[in-house]
């Protein structure tokens, strides 16, 4: 299952592509290239891409394919990609989502739906802290709040530390890199950096467990780093 969300902030032009096909079958890269070919060189573009290997017993449907999408109470769009797992039913119970309804979707969909009900005109630290209360295993997250001409981007890594025989494997699995790109930057999983090792990225560093970054992306092409948050 693979999904892509690309947004040209200046043009207010968006691409939202999701497929239940595996990433090696779907043509997500061609879809992205087609979108970028119509974007001006000075525009700021946010791109989120996620390949999901569904956990045993979780729904496999287009709605549970990342990035998941929800609408806030103010009418803005909220997108989320996620590696790890939340306690889906606990989130649903907390915000009054019917359990039978929640069972039709995966934990990420319900988490994003609940977060969309909470945020107003921006995402603050307390909003993310609230969501992290429901982490079951991990929450490597990319969250984009899209308004007209402005995007708030939250990205970071968190996983529960358990001192067992899988401790080293767990650290490698949830490792999230921040890397430089020509004209921009990328946050990528260990699968991409450690195994695929793309030659177009440089100066990568690993985020600490519990480290999240917040950015503002403006319609005039400016990208502003706002603040860094740490959670234990």
Secondary structure, DSSP 8 states (H G I E B T S, - for coil): -EEEEEEETTTTEEEEEEESS-TTTS-HHHHHHHHHTTS-TTS-EEEEEEE----TTS--SGGGSSSEEEE-TTS-EEEEEEEEEE-HHHHHHHHT--HHHHTTS-HHHHHHHHHHHH--SS--HHHHHHHHTTEEEEEEEEEEEEETTEEEEEEEE-B----STTHHHHHHHT-EEEEEETTEEEEEEHIIIIII--TT-EEEEE--TTEEEEEEEETTS-EEEEEEEE--
